[in-house]
């Protein structure tokens, strides 16, 4: 997610998708080789795009191969900052602002300072902030460092269909909520609202007869959808005016979201306090008071979902990841 600027609102929201697209590869075709301990994932639990990378890193067991730095949930107009760390400085990169790593890569970096970003620790410069490719490469390029029992999140035989599903989820749901929230005219909002809920209805139908988006086990597609669903009732329903239905009023998607939340790697990387604080404090154009709402009641995330009746298993023949490292635990008071 990019740092938001204040001021004029475009009639129809358009996301800037110009990223640093270098890749870290295992075959030597990139100047950035796969190498344990060399890179640092800089993320923010508040951001849905960064939350994807946090989940995938944990599911694959890359915690020891790729370190992680976490920015706080709020930031100024200039950069995400490491205000959760002692002294406000990332302990590995030695910088207070993520912008510093972008500037080391490209002095005068002209675009938004976004998370997630992967930083080359020896040089301190951002390698890539291409969030969609980052997670796919964690699955396909870092296999030498995957934990035993790690899921295949991008199975080769399903990639064509997966790519189509993920593209629709991205354009209509992940980005669709932003298209509603930042619409600058009634006409733009109305069109975005209709597109979003048409897609959610499609997902209700697709998931009514299969446990996960691609069938019997979790894939990257589920990761990408989950981070939007987790934010839907706390943020998007009210703050972004996505209010035809709450997630809790969509029976199939609500059960599916709870199934994922209760799967190691999903709920244990989700910080609802940071999520709400980010959106309601940073988006001054939408919420000028900066008041963060108290609700909704999140205890429902832990209720039975009964999705196991559809068959399948989250990890297929694999195993769930082990306990979260103590240094990366979401505070208990930030969870249901």
N, C-alpha and C positions, 0 to 999 in steps of 0.2 A: 504494500500500500504506500502510495506516495504521500509526502507531506502536503497538506491542503493549504492553498493560498486563499486569502480573503478577497472580497470584492465582487466584481461582476459575475453573475451566474449565467452560463450559456443556456439557451432555451432547451436544448437536448444534450444530456450528458454524453461526452465522448472521452473514453479512457486513453491516456497517452501510453502507447505500447512500444515506444522506442526504448529498448533496453541495451545493456552491455551483454552481448550474446556469446561471448567466449564460453567454451565448454571445457570441463575437466574430464579427460578421457583416459581409458585404460590401454589404448592401442598405440600410443605415441604419435597420433596425428595432430595433437594439440600441444601448444607450448605449456599447457597446464596439465601435468601428468597426475593420475591418481596416486596419492601418497599419504599414508596415514600420518596424522599429526601436523600436516602442513597447512591445512585450511581451517577456517573458523566460519561457521554459519552464524550470521547476525540476524536475529529475528525479533519479533515482538509478539507476545501471546495475544495481544489485542487484535492483531491484524489477521484477517482470514487467509490472505495469500501466504503470509509467513507461517501461520498455524499449520498449513499443509506440510511445509517442509519439516516443522517440528515433529508432526505425527509420523511422517515417512521415515525420518531419521531414527525415531524410536522403534517403529515396527520392524525395521531392517537390522536393528542392533548396531548402528553406526556411531553410537554415543562416544566410544573410545577412539574411533578413527577420525572423527570430525568434531572438534570442540564447538560449543555453542555460547554465544554472547546474547544477552537479552536486553533490549531497550525497554524503557518504561512505557506506560500506556499513553502518555501525553507528550507533546512536543511543541516547539514553536514553528513559525512559518519556514524556518531554514533547514532544520534537520531533526531526525530522530536522535535521542540522547541516551546515554548510559546512566540515567539517574537512579537506577536500582542498585548500582555498584558503589562500594565505599569510595567516597570522594568524587563520585560521578564520573569515574574513569573505568573503561573496560580493562580488566586485569591482565588480559593477554595482549591486546592491541595497543594499550596505553593511550587511548584517545577518549575524549569526552563526548565527541559527536561523530555519528556515522559519516557525516559529510567529509570528515578528514580523510577517510579511506577512499571515498570517491575522488577527492581532489588529488590524492596520491596517484590514482590511476589516470586521471585526466584533469590537469589544472584548469580551473574555471568551469568545471562540469556544469553543463547548461540545463540539465533536466531535473526532475524530481528526485529527491533522496529517498529511495524506497527500500523496504524490507519485503522479503528476505534478500540478503546479499551474502555471497560467499567471498571471504577475504583471504588473500594469500598472506599468511602470517609473516614470513620472512621479509616481504617488501611492504606489507601494510596496505596494499592496494586491493580494491574490489576486482574480483575476477569476473563475476556475473551477477546480475540481478534479474535474470530472465526466469521468473518464478515457475512458469509452466515446465520449462526444460530442466530446471534444477532438480525437481522431484523425479522426473523420468530418468535423469542421469544417476541419481542416487540408486535407483533400481537396476539400471543396466550397466553402468560403468564401475560401480563400487562392489561388485559381487564378491570379490576376493575378501572383503571385510564384512560381509553380511554374517549375522549370527546364525548358528545352526538352528534350523527350523523356521527361518525367516520366510514370510509369504512372498510369492511371486506377484508383485503388484502390477506388473505390466506384461501379462502372459502373451507370448508371441502369437499364438493361434487366435487370439481375440483382439489383436491390436486395431484392425480396421474398424470393427464395430465399436470398440472402446473409444477410439478417436472421435467417431461421430457422436457418441453419447456424451463424451466430455466436452465437445465443442458446443453442443446444445445446452448442456448444464452451465457452461461458462457464459455464453452470450445471453441466455434467457433467465438464469437464476443467479449465479455468482455476480455477474455484472448487472443483471436485471434489477436487483434491489437498489443498486446505486443509480440506475437510470430513473427509478422512481424518486429516490431521495433527493437527487440534485436536479430534477426537472425544473426548468425556469419558466414554463408556461403550463396552463391547464391542459392544452392539447398534447404537449410532450408527456406530461404525467399520465394522462388518460391512456395514451398508447402504451406507455411502459407498464402500467398497471395491468392492462389486459394481457400483454405478452408474458409477464411474470406469472400470473395465475393460470394462464393456459399451460405453461410449462409445468407448474406444480401439479396441475390436474393430470398431465401426461405421466409424471413421476408416480403419482398415486396409483394410476392404472398399471404401470410397468411393475411396480413393487408389490402389487396385490398378490401375485402368484409366484414370486421368486424372492429369496431372502435378501439378496444384494443386487446391485445394479447390473452386474455381469453374470449373475447366477448364484452359485452355492458358496462362494467365498469372497472375501473382501479383495478389492483391487484399488488402484489409484483413483478410479472413478468415484468410489465411495468416499475416499478421503476428500476429494474436491467438493462433493455435495455436502458432506457433513459440516464443514466449517461455516457454510452459510446457514444451514439449519440450526446450528448451535446458537447463532446470533439472531435468529429470526424473531422470537418473542421478546428477548431482552432489548433489542435495538430496532430491527427493521420494521416490525409491525407498527410501532408508534413513531419513532424518530424519522424513519424513511417513508411513512404513510403507506406501508404495504399491508393494508388493514382489511382486506376482504375476509380473511380468516387468519387466526393464530395457528402456529404449528400444532398446538395442542388440540385444535379443532379439525385437523386433517388426519384421520385415524391411521391410515397406512404409513404416511410419512412420520408421524409422531412415534409410532411403534418402531419403525426402522431407525429413526434417530436415537431412540433409547437403546436399541440393540447395539448400535455402534458406540454410544457413550459408555456403555457398561463393558465394552471390549477394551482390554489394556492397549494403550497407545492413543486412544481417543479422549475419553473423559478425563484421564489423568494428565492430559496436556492442555485442558480447557480451563481458562481462568475467567469466570463470569464477571468478577469485580473489575478486572482490567479491561475487559471488553466494553462494559458499560461506560467506564470512566473515559476511555478513548473517544468513543463516538460523541457522547454528550458534552464533553469538555472541549474537544478540538474543533468540532464543526460549529463554529460561532455563527455562521450564516444561517444555519438551521435552528440552532438552540442558543440564542445570544446570551441567555442568563447563565449558561454553564451548569445548571442544576441537573444532577444525576438522579433519576427516579429510583425509588426503593425496590420496586418489583421488577419482574414478576416472581412469584414463589417458584423456586427451582426444584423442590423436593420431588416432583413428578419424574424427574430424569432417572431416579433410582427405582421406579416401580417396575413390576414385571411387564415384559413386552410380548411374550409368547411367539416371537418370530421363529423360534427353533422348530415350531410345528411345520414350517415350510421346508424343513430339511436343511442340509448344508451345515457348514461350520465356518466361523470367521477365518480360521487359519488353515482350513483344509487338512492336509496330512502334516502340516507344520505345527508349531507351538507358539503360544503367546510370548511376548517379551517379558523379561524378568522385572524386578522392582525398579522403579525410577530412582536414579542417583539422588542422593540426599540434596545435592546442590541444585537440582533441577525440579524439585517437587513444587507443585502448585500448593500454596497455603491452604490448609483445611478450611479456613473461614472464607475462602474464595470459591468453594465447591458446594454442591447441594448437600 
